[in-house]
Amino acid sequence: MTGAAPRPPGGEEASHLLVSAPGTADDLAPADADYADALRQKVQQLVALDVRFGGDQTSDLAMRALVAVSRDLELRGVRRRAEHDVQAAVAELAEVTGWLLCDANRHALSYRVNRRALDLARGAGDRSMELFVLHNMSLQATYLRRPAMTLALVEPILDRGRLTPRLAAMFQLRVARADAQRGLRTEATRTLSLAVGLLSEGVSDRDPGWAWWVSERGFTHATGAMLGSLGDWRAAIDPVQRALAAAPPEARRDRFLYLCILMHAQLNAGAWRDAETTADDLIPLLGSVRSSRPLTRLATTLTQFYRHPAPPRGTRHTVGDIRQIVDRWQGPADHR
């Protein structure tokens, strides 16, 4: 098995353009609206690569692009009338880079890049991007099981208000997950119901362009993850399965994430035969989707499995096969 290196359509030349600043080295005219549009096109390419391959290698491409753009802007400057537009576009590039680094389990660098994205968004007066970065940071805190940090990021946003129902749902979901991690079952369940109700109100013309990320499928998966945080892994299986069934084939990173969480739930619930079926779907994605965040959690799941007193022989063999592949592909985690 070989890992599929993420590459934009067009091969090496397209990859070079992705990680380079817009324009040419012999033309250092100040950045303008076209420059900002070119940065947003890079963001779209990176998002497409993330959907297919995950964040491990895609985060490297994003960091190279962000460094190249930062250096380029120091040389060429920005036209006065385009200052906010260019700064907002760089903030968007930094936002997606921070997210990709989180998915790659490079949390210390992700945090630093997210802080930069936040400063850029605020400097550009881009409240929409500011909210997106803060949500990414709260999602990262949730993954790292730091509910106090999650709430410190989210509660001021909810207290301020003026959110669309869709955005309010997104932040209320983070509160529900934090409550679950603190063992507050009643509060977590009540807040999740509030979030689902807000999501059901549909889209608004005030929703930002990135609000496509807020989906019923994502909420369904988060419901399963929340139930797992409360220790109810058997109840978590159904919502994670429904999220997996709703994920299109091309959303390979999401499918990989859901399968990792599903296998964790099934092994913890003792659903041995179901876990073997999940393994059949998971193995083809190992190595081609390079996403260390769920991969690291899967490795922990497999380690915990061997502590079980008497799993069936078939399940033990299946888990052993997956463990060999995970050990081959897993890189060092960075939780700093």
N, C-alpha and C positions, 0 to 999 in steps of 0.2 A: 504494500500500500504506500502511496506517495501523497504528500500533502499538495493540494491545489493552490498554487500561489495566486493571490488575487491580482488581476490585471485588467485594466479597462479594455474594451474592444479596440483593436488596432495595434496590439502588441507593444513592443519596447518604446516606440515613439510616443504612443498614447500615455504610457506610464511616465515617461520623461516629462511630458506636458503637464500631467497631473501634479507632479511634485515640484514643478517650476513655478515661479511667479509669472503672472500674465505679462505679455509684451516681450520685447527682445532686449538683449544687453546693450545694443547700440542705440536704443531709443529710450531715453530716461525721462520722457515727458511726465509731468505730474499725473498721478493717478486720477481718474475721472469716473463717471458713471459706467462707462464700458468696462473699466477695470473691476468695479464692484460686481457687475454682471458676470464677468469671467470667474470671479471668486465663487459666486453662487453656483455656477456650473460645476466647479470642482466639488463643492459640497454635495451636489446631487450625484456625482460619480462615486464619491466616497460612500454615500448612503446605499447606493446600489451594490457596491462591493460588500458592504457590511451585511446586507440582506442575504447575499449568496455565500459569503465565506466567513463571516464573523470578524471580530475585532483584532485578533492577534497581529496578523500581518498588515491589515488595513490601517491599524493605528500607526504603524511605522510610516506608511505612505502619507497619512494625514500630518504627522509631526514634521516630516520633511517638507511638506507643502507649507505648513504654518511658519516654519523657520525661514524658508525661502521668501515667502511673502513679507515677513517682518523685516528682513534685511533689505529687500527690494524697496520697500516704502521708506526706509531710512535714507536710501540713495535718491529716490525720485521725488519724494514728497507727495502732497495731495493738493489738487486744485481746491480753492477755498469753497466753491459752491458744491463740491462733492465730498466734503470732509465727513459729514454725518453718514452719508451713504456708504462710503468706503469703510469707515470705522464699524458700521453695523455689519457689513459683509465679512470683515475680519473677525468680528465677534461670532458670527455664524460658523465660520471655519473653525474657530477655537472651540465652540460649543460641540461640534460633531467630533472634533479631535478628543476632547475630554471624555465624551461618551465612549468612543472607541477604545480609549485607554482603560476605562472602567471595565469594558467587556473583555479586554485582554488581561484583566486582573493586575494592572499596573496602577495601583490606587494612589500612591504618593504623587506620581506625575499627573495623574488624572485630576487630582485635587488642585494642583498648581495651575494647570491649564484651565480648569473650570473657573478658578478665581480670576484669571486673566480675562476669560470670556465675559465674566460678570462685570469687571471694570470697563471693558470695551463697550458692552451693551449699555451700561449706565452712562458712559461718556457720550454715546451716540443718541441718548434719549430713547433707546429702543426697549420699551417696557415689555413687549412681547418676548423678545429674545432673553431678557433678564429673567422672566418667569420660566422659560424653558430651561435655562442653565440651573436655576434654583431647584427645579423639579429633578433634573438629572442628578444634582448633588444629593437631594433627599432620597432618590432611588438608590444611589450608591450607599448612603448611610443605612438604608433598609437592608441592602444585601450584606453589609458588614455587621448587621445586627447591633446598630447603635441607635436605638429608638429615641433617646434624648436629643441626639443631633438631628434626627429626622424632624422631630417636633419643633426644634429651634429654628429650622429652616422654613417650615411650612406654616406654623401658626401665625406669624406676622402677616403672611400673604392672605390667609383666610380672614384675619381680623381687619385688614384693610378693605377687603371686599372688592366690589366692582369687577368681579370675574364673570365670564359667561358660565352658564350651567355646565358646559363640557369641561372647562378649566377648573371650576370648583369641584367637579366630580373627581378630577385627577388628583387634586391636592387632598381631598377628603379620603381618597383611597390610601394615600400615604399615611394619614393619621390612623386609619383602621389597621394597617399593617404594623405601625408602631405600637398601637394598643395591644395587638395580638402578641407581639414580642415581649411586652411587659406582663403578659398573662391576664390581661383584662378582657375576658371573653365577651361579657355583656356589652361593654363599650365598643369593642372591635366590631361585633356583629351589628350593633345599631348604626355605627358610622358607615360601615360597608353598605347597609341598606340605603342610607342617605345618599351615598355616592352613586349607587346604581340608579336610584330615582332621578338624580340630576342628569346622569348620562342619558336616560330615556327621554329627556326633553329634546334631544336632537341637536342639530347644528344651529349656529347663529351666524349672522353676517359679521359679528364682531370676533368670531373665532380666528386666531392667527393661522397662517398657512401650515404651520407644523402640527396643528391640532389633529391631522389625520392619524397621528400616532396614538391618540386616545380612542380606543376601540372596545367594542363589546368583547372581542376575543381576548384582549389584554386583561380586561376586568375579570373574565371567567378564569383565566390562568391565575390571576392575583388572588381570587377567592380560594382556589386550591392551595396556593402557597400560604395564605393566611391561616387556613385550617391546619395545615402542617405545623405552623408556628405554635399553634395551640395544642399540638400533640395528637390531633385527630386525623391521622394519615389515611385511614380507611375512607373517611368522608372526603378527603382531599382528592381521591383518585378520579371521581366522576367529573368535577369541573376541569381538571387538567386534561382529561381525555377529550372533553368537549372543545377545549381550546385547541388541542392538537388536530382534531377533526376539522376545525374551521380554518386552519392555517393552510394556505395554498402551497403546492409543491415547491414553488420558487422561493418561498420564505424559509430557506434552509436553516438560517441561524435560529429563527424562532422555533422551528420544528425540533432542532437539536436541543434548545433550552427546555422545551416542553417534555421531550422524551427523557432528559436527565432528571427533571423533577418528577415525572411520572414513575420512573424506575425507583427513585428514592422512596416515593409514597408506597409503591407496591411491595418493595422489600421490607419496609418498616411495618406494613400491615400484614405481612405474611402471605401476600397474594402471589405465590411462587410461580404458578403456570402463566399468569398474566405478565409477570416480570420477564419470563423467558420470551414471550411474544414481543414485548417492548424491546428487548435486547436485539431481536432480529431486525427491527426497524432502526435501532440506534447504531449498530455496528457499521453499516455503510456510510454513515455521516462522520464517524470518528476519523480524524486525519484530513478530511476534505473541508469540513467546517472547523476552523481554528478559532475557538472561543473559550479562552481559559477560565472565564468566570464560571460557567456551568460545568466545565470539565473538572475544575478543582473540586467543586461540590460533588460531582460524580465520583471522583477518587475517594473522597471522604465516605461517601455512601458505601462503596465497595469494601473499604477497610472495616466499617462498622458491620457489614454483612457477615464477615468471617467470625465475628464474636457470637453470632446466633448459634444456639446449642445444636440444632438438628435440622438444617434446611435439606430439602430433597437433593439427591445426588445430581439430577439433571440441572437444577438451578445452580448448584455449586460449580458445575462444569461451565455453564454459561457465563456466570460471573467471572470465573477464572479467565475465560477467553477475552472478555471485555477488559479485565484488569491488565492483561498483557498489552493490549492495544493502547490503553490509557497511559500506562507506564512508558510506552514508546514515544507518545506525543506530548505528554505533559511537561511544560517548562516550569522553571522556578516561579512560585507565586510571589507577588510583591504586595503585601498588605500594609506597608509602612505609610 
